[in-house]
Amino acid sequence: MQKVLFISHDANRAGSQLLLLQLIGLLKEKGVATHLLLCEGGDLVTEFTQVTSVTLVKPLPPRTLSQRALGLLTRSKTAVANPDLIRVKAELLAQNFGLVFVNSVANSGFYKDQLPYLHSLPVVLFAHELQMSVATYTEPVSLKFLLSRCCHLIAVSRAVANYYVASYQYPIGQVSTFTLINTADIQQRISTINSKLLQQELDLPSDAIVVGGCGNAEWRKGNDIFNLIARAVIEQRPDQPIYFVWVGAGDSQPFYELIKFDIDRFGLADKIRLIPPTPRALDIMTRFDIFLLSSREDPYPLVVLEAALLQKPIVCFDGAGGAPELVEHDAGDVVKYLDVPAATKSVLTLIDNKQLRITQGKKAHDKVLERHDTASSVQKVIEVMQICCPESTGEKVVAESAKISPAA
């Protein structure tokens, strides 16, 4: 197989970027030659450079006051050209790529507008996004252009696959549904984590019941819903040491002040704790007793799979993405979309029944291992790439991608 060019919108420590980091590392072990184009930087740049060569697009320098004023006076809607793209083009054209692997629809605009010299290459799209994320991170014309060039779409859940088939009429025969999780790596990290980190960071009582959430604070993640459930649970169990902890809400994030505003008005700043984004999220999550996925929309978050491997029962909302496909009826509870009373009841049931927490957490763990075998997932990715880019010709073969049957 010829070298594969991966494209990521940035290197922030978030779900799709972490999955990409794992995928490239695993492909490296299989001898697949890769290169990564990062449209922006982030915390994971160093880690990416450890598994592949990287081209990082340098950001435009800040405009001067006079430049900004001129832009306002002329009402120009034309994007300012980034001179660094000349270097990027030279670096990419110097390599013999056979396939472009676009990680996330957030890259669709950059692919369409800035990479015309790569449009003749076959494309695989790894889709992590549903309706609101698509609306937030891309434009319809850019996404349609990208999908028109795709020989295959990999979706992280059935919910995501169904969305692109129904909303964009993407051919179902060219869709595979699976996600990638390096279970061996996560289990190795679990075996070495500091299980007392949360206790030390927040000075919680030893008998605390901890209900946890994790993710970058934003409307889509439902931090406000998390807080409403927290208030309802705490008010119904005022004498129990129940704490709600969210990992990924730091004061540098725009949504942080809105979240904290409600917590302060609830008078629950001591019981609802916020922890900034951290590479040690697993260490903190190991102390959770229950994982509460309060998302309005979450295609199939990596953090749910990590919580499952930590043997935590999961409460989530139906219609909010792919998590219910894992949780079902035996690894926690799936309640009606944004039904705060129902979610409150589910959390209270788990708080009151330690054995149920243990049983459902163990089931979540086992289902991840059964359904997300790392070696099998990597092989599926390789098969998709080989069919889209046969080694003998390096040409795009759209029709052949239908030979890959959609995964269950």
Salt bridges, closest charged atoms under 4 A:
GLU47 OE2 - ARG13 NH2 2.97
ASP84 OD2 - ARG87 NH2 2.69
GLU91 OE2 - ARG87 NH1 2.67
ASP113 OD1 - LYS112 NZ 3.17
ASP185 OD2 - ARG189 NH1 3.62
GLU218 OE2 - ARG220 NH2 3.51
ASP224 OD2 - ARG296 NH2 2.86
ASP264 OD2 - LYS260 NZ 3.19
ASP270 OD1 - ARG273 NH2 2.96
ASP283 OD2 - ARG280 NH2 3.33
ASP289 OD2 - ARG287 NH1 3.30
ASP298 OD1 - ARG220 NH1 3.66
ASP298 OD2 - LYS221 NZ 3.00
GLU328 OE1 - LYS367 NZ 2.72
GLU328 OE1 - ARG371 NH2 2.84
ASP330 OD1 - LYS367 NZ 2.66
ASP352 OD2 - ARG237 NH2 2.50
ASP366 OD2 - LYS362 NZ 2.83
ASP366 OD1 - HIS365 ND1 3.00
GLU400 OE1 - LYS403 NZ 2.47
